[in-house]
Amino acid sequence: MTAAGWLTIALFAVVLTALAFPLGSYMAAVYSGRSVILSPILGGPERFLYKLLCVDPDREQDWKAYAKSLLIFSLAGWLLLYFILRTQTLWNFTGLNPTGFHSASWNVTFNTVSSFMTNTNWQFYSGETTMSYFSQMAGLTVQNWLSAGVGIVTAVALIRGIIGRSGKSLGNFWQDLVRTILYVLAPLSVFAAIVLVSQGVLQNLSNYLVAHTITGLTQTIAMGPVASQEAIKMVGTNGGGFFNTNSAHPFENPTQFTNFFEMLLVLIIPAALIFAYGRMTGNRRQGYAIYGAVMFMFLGAAAVAYIAEAHGSPAQHAAGLHTGVIHGSTGGNMEGKEQRFGIAGSALFDVVTTVTSCGAVNSALESFTGIGGAVPFANLSASEVIFGGVGTGLYSILLYVLLAVFIGGLMVGRTPEWLGKKIEAREIKLAGLGILITPLAALFCTALATASSAGRKSVAEVALSKAGGNTPQGFSETFYAYLSQANNNGSAFAGYTGYIQPNAGNLGAHGISFADLLGGFDMTFARYAPILFALAVAGALAGKRVTPAGLGTMRTDNPTFVILLIGVIVLVGALTFFPALLLGPIVQGLTGHLY
Amino acid sequence: MQRDIRTSAIAIVVFTILLGIVYPLAITGISQVAFPGNANGQQIHFNGKLIGSKLIGQNFGTPVLEKNGKVKEEKGAVVTEADPRYFQSRPSATEGGSHNAAASTFSNHGPNSVRTKEANEENIKAYLELNVNPTTKKEYDPGLTVSRIPVDAVNFSASDSTPKSHRANAWIQAYRVASVRRLSLARVDAMIAKYTSSRALGFSGEEGVNVLELNLALDRISAGGA
């Protein structure tokens, strides 16, 4: 561990907060329909889009209408993306398939499409060996934008339900979507893409380069329109890499600076949304309370991961390596990590992308130490509420807030109230289901994959290790795969794949079909079920009368509530996942034994 | 319902054109004008030939020849052995030969895996052997042992195609390179310093030596005799 490493983590938290705060006020203004700094420029295009889409932005929608628009729009996105990916060679006339890649088979495509529609970006394919530039741009990049938009509008609708004082309206889905894309995602992405190119990220449509190295070898170097996708991949907490090794690849994340910058891009909207929530409720302290709770958990996770990775792994020690800092070298567990990021930059990045639903990685999670690897597990087990994905994080934690209010109400023996609204059986049932449905999907799929022979074939350890995959690592691979997909995260213990590249010929082998299909259902179910529950909660709350807070009302904006909220999140996560976590990462963290 | 279907159908087409075609092409246009070098991968040309990219690591090995003089291949990839004249990149586990920049991959070696230990041991053995003078049978860097090897020298990187390794790794190899190339150690160390990028803003990330640029600079010295 080094002072610079700790400084990175601390300064990151400070810079993030400083940037998220003004963005939060901006977003609150956008979703309250107030004029913002970009309105003079974007007002025209906004109205033009409404006309083009034949929508009346003033038509108010109740939760059912809002949900219906959201679902039908997502389905349309699914169908078009599936079509584009399955007809990859049909688009060769655009000249955007220089390597002449064919489409992947239907099962891999099913998984990929479900993955990008749900903001998961789990990848059973490898970008540079299977996808044409056209598929990456017109297919995958588009869903990077839209899935982020769908997440954000759900959170906005929930906030409107919580603060709504008249009737059942949650706003208009189409208006929210257009505003999200134009006013929030577009400025950030364009800015980020240009900054990234200025630092060395690729942005071209050329053929792959063939270089003749100084020792007389040839090296083919993949090219592509990377920066435009990288920007929205981070800003929209998507996380699907243009290249197979994602943000570890020097063309996606070339320098120490881009690493820091990309981490900020990931967390900026989730953090800003929490502040926006505070402003929209009319009591900024509501936002600060949630921000405090998640920042506390975030910093805890980063510290644990950093300490664990700096310590090194049992395999390194068994091989006789000294994992301390020598002559200013990084030391620690550098297996699967890039020199330019070092231990702190890798540990922090992977915490940033697993607390959110981003799932980009700049180092190999599979190679993290037991305890270091338990951190992403724990982040996912908290159901992506520690900042969480764009929108998803906020609506998920608001469900937890509801639960905490309810539990707090029971403890003090009063009818629970939240922002002046009585919490009754219907809301608690819906929130409870919304919270528990994701863990349920994750555990069900893990059990199915672990118990079936088709599922076990996807575990890399089965093929490679002497213990035949009956190891904690093998279990971790499977468990992480379905936990990550259920939480729409998309990072992986990347050994979990039957897709041994670059031979595209072996699809269908190694249990890949099973994992494709199960994963696809896992992602889709665990995305839309909680969205529906969140919207239903919004609908239930929207019509309630507001009673002024009295002396005995339990406050939801003070430190006591922050502690209660953290307690509820940790308790639910631990009770749901602790047995499974023990079998995988924790047992590896507690032993120096090699398997 | 019908209204939603119609709007969704129009919306997905409109957004695909705007966000999937106009946006990436616009960024490509801006980048090609404003940052052509970066946008095209920081290519390095030498004598009119493309040698590689500043951002992508290479295999600094020479092809192993079979007895009949043919280049030896395994699994469709040329078998190479490390060239002692060059600083070596971090180990790479890509298929189709190491540092395959058209198919990046993680090594996916688990922390408690026997495979990981064996891979580490193999890399350590290769590293130590390369740094032994074949005629005197002594280490170029006196007293080099396992426990002095910086971890990045023998652990697989994440992208498996990174050009960066740590200075401590380069300092060890400097003894070998200086000796083989008949340069003074001080001069090689100075060149290492020249091609080392520091932490961003003084704290973020780690220092890293760009091994490709360093090797190219060495070749220029040897060729020019300067």
Interface residues (C-beta under 8 A of the other chain):
Chain A: A4 L7 T8 L11 L49 L52 L53 C54 V55 K68 S69 I72 F73 L75 A76 G77 L80 S126 E128 T129 M137 A138 G139 T141 V142 W145 L146 W174 L177 I181 S189 V190 A193 I194 V197 S198 Q199 G200 V201 L202 Q203 N204 L205 S206 Y208 L209 V210 A211 H212 T213 I214 T215 G216 L217 Q219 T220 I221 A222 M223 P225 A227 S228 Q229 A231 F243 N244 T245 A248 H249 P250 F251 P254 T255 Q256 F257 N259 F260 G312 S313 P314 A315 Q316 A318 A319 G320 L321 H322 T323 I326 H327 G328 S329 T330 G331 G332 N333 M334 E335 G336 K337 E338 Q339 R340 F341 G342 G345 S346 V361 N362 S363 A364 E366 S367 F368 T369 G370 G372 G373 A460 E461 L464 S465 K466 T471 P472 Q473 S476 F493 A494 G495 Q501 P502 Q588 T591 G592 H593 L594 Y595
Chain B: M1 R3 D4 I5 R6 T7 S8 A9 I10 A11 I12 V13 V14 F15 T16 L19 G20 I21 Y23 P24 I27 T28 I30 S31 Q32 A34 F35 N38 A39 N40 G41 Q42 Q43 F46 K49 L50 I51 G52 S53 L55 I56 G57 Q58 N59 F60 G61 T62 P63 V78 T80 D83 Y86 R90 E95 G96 G97 H99 N100 A101 A102 A103 S104 T105 F106 S107 N108 H109 G110 P111 N112 S113 V114 R115 T116 K117 N120 E121 I124 V146 S147 R148 I149 P150 V151 D152 V154 N155 F156 S157 A158 S159 D160 S161 T162 P163 K164 S165 H166 R167 A168 N169 W171 S197 R199 A200 L201 G202 F203 S204 G205 E206 E207 G208 N215 L216 D219
